[in-house]
Structures are given as C-alpha cells and as structure tokens.
C-alpha cells in the first residue's frame, strides 16, 4: 500500500471517530509503527491532520471543511466509478431524488454528460449548482435550514417538502454499510432526509465507494431491506461480494 492510499485510509477513519491511534493504524494498515508515525508527520506537514501523543486528529482549521471538502477528495476515483454505474439507470422522463453528500455531488458531475431529459429533486446545494449547467435537467432545489458545512438543507420544512414527491428513483449518498447494522451515517441532520426519500421513492439506490463497505458510522439510517440496489466500484473481493449477497444485498 502506497503512502497516498494509507493517507486516504487514515482520513476515512477520522471521519468516523475523533482521533486515531498509531498502534491501531499499524495493525489495520499492516505496516510498522514507524511507518505510521512517518505518514502522520507527513500528513501534518500537508495540513491534513494534527499529530497527538500516540496518534492524530483533524486540525481545527479543517474540522469544518473536512465535513465536505475533505471528504470530496477522499477516494474520488472510487466514488466516480460507483457514480457512473447510476447513469444507465436514468431514463427519459424520470424524477430522480438525490440527498446531500460528496458521492452524489460527483454523480451530478457525471449527469452533465446525459442527453436524456429528466427531473432532479435535491437538498444537495453543491449538486444543484452543478446540475443547473445542463438545460435538459429540470432541477428543483428543496429549501430548509442551511448546513453550510455540508452544502445542503435539512430540517422539518425540508423533509415535509420532500414528502410531496414520489421519485422514480432516489440515489442516496450514505456514509457506511455493513450486513449487521445496515446503512449508517454520522450526519444526524441528514438521516431524516435519507429516510423520507427511501420511503417515497419507487426504487431506492445507494451509491457508495467500496471503502464504506463493512463500516459502521454514528447512527442507523436505513435497514438493509429498505435499499433495492447498492452501487459500488469494483474494488470488492469476490468472497466479500458473495457474503453480502447471501445476506440479501444486491451490489452492482
């Protein structure tokens, strides 16, 4: 595993917990403690983390931006590979719902290449700013309380407005999934949005990069059976894919 791959893993862990420990990272990455310490020092020099005694945390200067901007660059190639699998599912005249999240923002970038006419309903301000560049896409941005860090809206008014729509498909950007706990997320304010879209859409599709498989975040968002299809990149070992298939997950 190269340095940048280890750095991505460390940043992923810091999205799920407030700090990481050198000894634990050494075991997870299967490298020496000295290698981990060198990686953490290099990441600190790049401004990505703050080194602590025996570990590291996110620096205060990145605590806010890491909520969105930092995640946007983590595993971006894998997120794009997963997002591209969503494109063939979009048909002429569809109403598509999208929640907030970096993967759906990347999906919005990929949607710009489509010539199909369809509608998008979203609380994802970042994605809306991209989609408005394509006149073939009928865009509806849902209001509510503004989360500047996540570049999205949330709250009772947002969920109530979304409840008026019955999308053909919803593409959900979610933080973690495993076959025991289902779909979980650390964005507590976003979870009611996720649940509303899952309950009102004809087809529920989660779009996630493979690094989120087998993980558990802060709070349950959906049960496994509430998602019809899980789109991921191809960096999943066949035995893992089969294990999830046996548990009822349809991963493509």
C-alpha positions as CSV (number, residue, x, y, z in Angstrom):
1,X,0.0,0.0,0.0
2,X,1.4,3.4,-1.0
3,X,1.6,6.5,1.1
4,X,-1.4,8.2,-0.5
5,X,-3.5,5.1,0.0
6,X,-2.6,4.9,3.6
7,X,-3.3,8.7,4.0
8,X,-6.8,8.2,2.5
9,X,-7.5,5.3,4.9
10,X,-6.4,7.5,7.9
11,X,-8.6,10.3,6.8
12,X,-11.5,7.9,6.4
13,X,-11.0,6.7,10.0
14,X,-11.1,10.3,11.2
15,X,-14.5,10.8,9.6
16,X,-15.8,8.0,11.8
17,X,-14.0,8.9,15.0
18,X,-12.5,11.9,16.6
19,X,-8.9,10.6,16.8
20,X,-6.8,7.6,15.6
21,X,-4.0,5.7,17.4
22,X,-0.7,4.8,16.0
23,X,-0.8,1.2,17.2
24,X,-4.3,0.6,15.8
25,X,-3.4,2.1,12.4
26,X,-0.3,-0.1,12.3
27,X,-2.4,-3.2,12.7
28,X,-5.1,-2.0,10.3
29,X,-2.7,-1.0,7.6
30,X,-0.3,-3.9,8.3
31,X,2.7,-1.6,8.4
32,X,5.2,-0.8,11.1
33,X,4.6,1.7,13.8
34,X,7.5,3.8,12.5
35,X,5.8,3.9,9.0
36,X,2.6,5.1,10.6
37,X,4.4,7.8,12.5
38,X,6.2,9.0,9.3
39,X,2.9,9.0,7.5
40,X,1.2,11.1,10.2
41,X,4.1,13.5,10.3
42,X,3.9,13.9,6.5
43,X,0.1,14.4,6.6
44,X,0.5,17.0,9.4
45,X,3.0,18.9,7.2
46,X,0.4,18.9,4.4
47,X,-2.1,20.4,6.8
48,X,-4.4,17.3,6.7
49,X,-4.2,16.3,10.4
50,X,-2.8,17.3,13.7
51,X,-0.4,14.8,15.4
52,X,-1.1,13.9,19.1
53,X,0.8,11.8,21.5
54,X,0.3,8.3,20.2
55,X,-2.0,9.3,17.4
56,X,-3.7,12.1,15.4
57,X,-6.9,14.1,15.0
58,X,-8.2,16.5,12.4
59,X,-6.8,20.1,12.9
60,X,-9.2,22.8,14.0
61,X,-8.7,24.6,10.7
62,X,-10.1,21.6,8.8
63,X,-12.8,20.5,11.3
64,X,-15.4,22.3,9.3
65,X,-14.2,22.0,5.7
66,X,-13.4,18.3,6.2
67,X,-17.2,17.7,6.6
68,X,-17.5,18.2,2.9
69,X,-14.4,19.4,1.0
70,X,-12.0,17.0,2.7
71,X,-14.3,14.0,2.0
72,X,-14.7,15.1,-1.6
73,X,-11.1,14.3,-2.4
74,X,-11.0,11.0,-0.4
75,X,-11.4,8.0,-2.8
76,X,-12.7,10.3,-5.5
77,X,-11.9,7.8,-8.2
78,X,-13.8,5.1,-6.5
79,X,-16.7,7.4,-5.9
80,X,-16.8,8.3,-9.6
81,X,-16.7,4.7,-10.6
82,X,-19.7,4.0,-8.4
83,X,-21.5,7.1,-9.6
84,X,-21.1,6.2,-13.3
85,X,-23.0,2.9,-12.7
86,X,-26.0,5.1,-11.9
87,X,-26.1,6.7,-15.3
88,X,-27.7,3.8,-17.3
89,X,-30.5,3.6,-14.7
90,X,-31.7,7.1,-15.5
91,X,-34.5,7.0,-18.2
92,X,-36.3,9.7,-20.2
93,X,-38.9,11.5,-18.0
94,X,-37.7,10.1,-14.7
95,X,-37.9,12.1,-11.5
96,X,-34.7,11.5,-9.6
97,X,-34.1,12.4,-6.0
98,X,-30.7,12.9,-4.5
99,X,-29.6,13.7,-1.0
100,X,-26.5,15.5,0.2
101,X,-23.1,14.0,0.1
102,X,-19.8,14.1,-1.8
103,X,-20.7,10.9,-3.9
104,X,-23.9,12.5,-5.1
105,X,-22.0,15.7,-5.9
106,X,-19.7,13.6,-8.1
107,X,-22.8,11.8,-9.6
108,X,-24.1,15.3,-10.5
109,X,-20.9,16.0,-12.4
110,X,-21.4,12.7,-14.4
111,X,-25.0,13.5,-15.1
112,X,-24.0,16.6,-17.1
113,X,-23.0,14.2,-19.9
114,X,-26.5,12.8,-20.3
115,X,-28.7,13.9,-23.2
116,X,-31.8,12.4,-21.6
117,X,-34.5,14.8,-20.3
118,X,-35.3,14.1,-16.6
119,X,-36.0,15.9,-13.4
120,X,-33.9,16.1,-10.2
121,X,-35.2,16.9,-6.8
122,X,-32.5,17.5,-4.2
123,X,-31.4,19.2,-1.0
124,X,-27.8,19.0,-2.1
125,X,-26.8,22.6,-2.8
126,X,-23.4,21.5,-4.3
127,X,-25.0,19.1,-6.7
128,X,-27.7,21.6,-7.7
129,X,-25.0,24.1,-8.6
130,X,-23.6,21.6,-11.0
131,X,-26.8,20.3,-12.5
132,X,-28.1,23.7,-13.4
133,X,-25.5,23.8,-16.1
134,X,-27.5,21.2,-18.1
135,X,-30.7,22.7,-19.5
136,X,-32.1,19.2,-20.2
137,X,-32.3,18.6,-16.4
138,X,-35.4,20.1,-14.7
139,X,-34.0,21.0,-11.3
140,X,-35.9,21.5,-8.1
141,X,-33.9,22.6,-5.0
142,X,-35.5,21.9,-1.7
143,X,-35.3,24.6,0.9
144,X,-35.0,24.3,4.7
145,X,-32.3,25.1,7.2
146,X,-29.0,25.5,5.5
147,X,-26.0,23.5,6.5
148,X,-23.1,25.5,5.1
149,X,-20.5,22.8,6.0
150,X,-22.4,20.0,4.2
151,X,-23.6,22.3,1.4
152,X,-27.2,21.1,1.9
153,X,-30.5,21.8,3.5
154,X,-32.2,19.9,6.3
155,X,-34.9,20.1,9.0
156,X,-38.7,19.7,9.2
157,X,-39.5,22.0,6.4
158,X,-37.0,20.2,4.1
159,X,-38.4,16.8,4.9
160,X,-42.0,18.0,4.6
161,X,-41.4,19.4,1.1
162,X,-39.6,16.2,0.0
163,X,-42.6,14.2,1.2
164,X,-44.7,15.8,-1.6
165,X,-42.6,14.0,-4.2
166,X,-42.8,10.4,-5.3
167,X,-39.5,9.9,-7.3
168,X,-39.0,7.1,-9.7
169,X,-35.5,6.6,-8.3
170,X,-33.5,8.1,-5.4
171,X,-29.8,8.0,-5.3
172,X,-28.6,8.0,-1.7
173,X,-25.1,9.0,-0.6
174,X,-24.6,7.3,2.7
175,X,-21.5,7.1,5.0
176,X,-21.2,3.4,5.9
177,X,-22.9,0.0,5.5
178,X,-22.5,-3.5,6.9
179,X,-24.7,-6.5,6.8
180,X,-25.3,-6.5,10.6
181,X,-26.1,-2.8,11.2
182,X,-27.4,-1.8,7.7
183,X,-26.8,1.7,6.5
184,X,-25.4,4.2,9.0
185,X,-24.3,7.9,8.8
186,X,-22.6,10.5,11.0
187,X,-24.7,13.3,9.6
188,X,-27.6,13.2,12.1
189,X,-29.5,16.0,10.4
190,X,-29.3,14.3,7.0
191,X,-30.8,11.0,8.3
192,X,-34.5,12.2,8.2
193,X,-33.9,13.2,4.6
194,X,-32.5,9.8,3.7
195,X,-35.4,8.0,5.4
196,X,-38.0,10.2,3.6
197,X,-36.5,9.6,0.2
198,X,-36.3,5.9,0.8
199,X,-40.0,5.7,1.9
200,X,-41.4,7.7,-1.0
201,X,-39.2,6.5,-4.0
202,X,-40.2,3.7,-6.3
203,X,-36.6,2.4,-6.4
204,X,-34.0,3.1,-3.7
205,X,-30.4,3.0,-4.8
206,X,-27.4,3.7,-2.5
207,X,-24.3,5.0,-4.3
208,X,-21.1,4.4,-2.2
209,X,-17.5,3.7,-2.7
210,X,-16.2,0.3,-1.6
211,X,-14.2,1.7,1.4
212,X,-17.5,2.2,3.2
213,X,-18.4,-1.5,3.0
214,X,-18.1,-3.2,6.3
215,X,-18.1,0.0,8.2
216,X,-20.5,1.5,10.8
217,X,-21.0,5.2,11.4
218,X,-22.8,7.1,14.2
219,X,-26.5,6.4,13.7
220,X,-28.7,4.0,11.7
221,X,-30.2,5.5,8.6
222,X,-31.8,2.5,6.9
223,X,-32.3,-1.2,7.3
224,X,-30.7,-3.4,4.5
225,X,-34.1,-4.3,3.1
226,X,-35.0,-0.7,2.6
227,X,-32.4,-0.3,-0.2
228,X,-33.1,-2.1,-3.5
229,X,-29.7,-1.7,-5.1
230,X,-26.2,-0.8,-3.8
231,X,-23.9,0.7,-6.5
232,X,-20.2,0.5,-5.7
233,X,-16.9,0.5,-7.6
234,X,-15.3,-2.9,-8.5
235,X,-12.7,-2.9,-5.7
236,X,-14.6,-5.6,-3.8
237,X,-13.2,-9.1,-3.3
238,X,-15.5,-11.7,-4.7
239,X,-15.8,-13.6,-1.4
240,X,-17.0,-10.3,0.3
241,X,-19.5,-9.7,-2.5
242,X,-20.8,-13.2,-2.1
243,X,-21.1,-12.8,1.6
244,X,-23.2,-9.7,1.3
245,X,-25.3,-11.4,-1.5
246,X,-26.1,-14.2,1.0
247,X,-27.3,-11.5,3.4
248,X,-29.7,-10.1,0.8
249,X,-27.6,-7.2,-0.5
250,X,-27.7,-6.6,-4.2
251,X,-24.3,-5.0,-5.1
252,X,-23.5,-3.9,-8.6
